[in-house]
């Protein structure tokens, strides 16, 4: 803002249109208010480009506290769950039940993805320190990001912040000792130089031993996590990496690629397993009895509302998705679940204009919002005999036959937010879940929700 003021005073204006996006509605409104006040104080006049430019930066900087996270991007939410599961598999430690980790990643990922799509540079001063402190975790998170977000290129600075979320959950510093064996013709001279280069250029490796070809005994190789050789070993049965004695950049990438692909093997039976026990002993103080009872009440009330308000609708040919949603909201008002159809429909329209609501690779669209005139949590499904066209969450038009409606009050407790997140991500959890939610079978949908909620209770409340 200070730079913009100085630039405007000198009559230096922004050139080019920039990337217009519908996602910036609230940020643009806020920046207009701020700019009006600045214009009044400094006797300046800002252009629409200036306001849009600031709105983009505001959106990109919008980190939220995990306790107030409500994400409405089902695809991103599911990708984050998949990320946690993938990192867990690689490290041989189960982090899938840690809801605070899930919330923290959601809070970070939305502005991160926005920054990447806008091609905005982002600097993390802790990147090198994080890579040094958590080298194996860094590789695991990088693997999972590449797998879940193949269309986006996450720079190391962004990856490092995501690593911090996992690192704080694991509580302790990483203590996975990766041992390397260097094999060369004599075991002296260039091999010592190579070992030194490995220690310097590949921080993931903690210890390096050197042996000559004659000293190799394959039975003893089990003590090492990676074998690196400067010569071909035609009679060698175990995996090894052939490198130049001077360790070129290509060689460094080959070793790092091997480590990334074998993280699960590297962490097996090593110190990451202890984190499962550490989490329980070093976790936050247990909530008081009153707090626990309030959480139980919130969870019970939320689940009860979902089941009490669950409805299935069938619509014949020629009914538009606007007509279907309007009918569902009107019926909800007649049942005293909402107090104003007009306001809820307006909010749903705003959400639809902000971004697509069709769930890619399904025949479902999830119409959802939080609005002051909604009194209870509502989840309902309408099935169309003939498909209609809606905008997908990936921005592309798609055909849908199942319209899902999820409404909630504007103010939600943390547990109510968890229940809504559970429903959203369960929609595309697997192929069977997608088939069930895209049907009009109330009994099957009810059973699917019961299973989802029961697993949540068992993992988050009952075991405590």
Secondary structure, DSSP 8 states (H G I E B T S, - for coil): -HHHHHHHHTT----S-----GGGHHHHHHHHHHHHHHHHHHT----HHHHHHHHHHHHHT----GGG-----HHHHHHHHHHHHHHHHHHTS--TT-HHHHHHHHHHHHHHHHHHHTT-----TTHHHHHHH-HHHHHHHHHHHHHH-TTS---HHHHHHHHHHHHHHH-S------EEEEEESSSSTHHHHHHHHHHHH-TT--EEEEEEGGG--GGGGGG-SEEEESS--TT--S--EE--TT--HHHHHHHHHHHHHTHHHHHTTSGGGHHHHHHHHHS-----HHHHHHHHHHHHHHHHHHHHT-EEEEE-TT--HHHHHHHHHHHHHHTTSBS-HHHHHHHHHHHHHHS--B-TTSSEEEEEEE-TTB-S-EEEEEEEEEEEEEEBTTSSEEEEEEEEEEEE-SS--HHHHHHHHHHHHHTTSSHHHHHHHTS--HHHHHHHHHHHHHHHHIIIIIT-
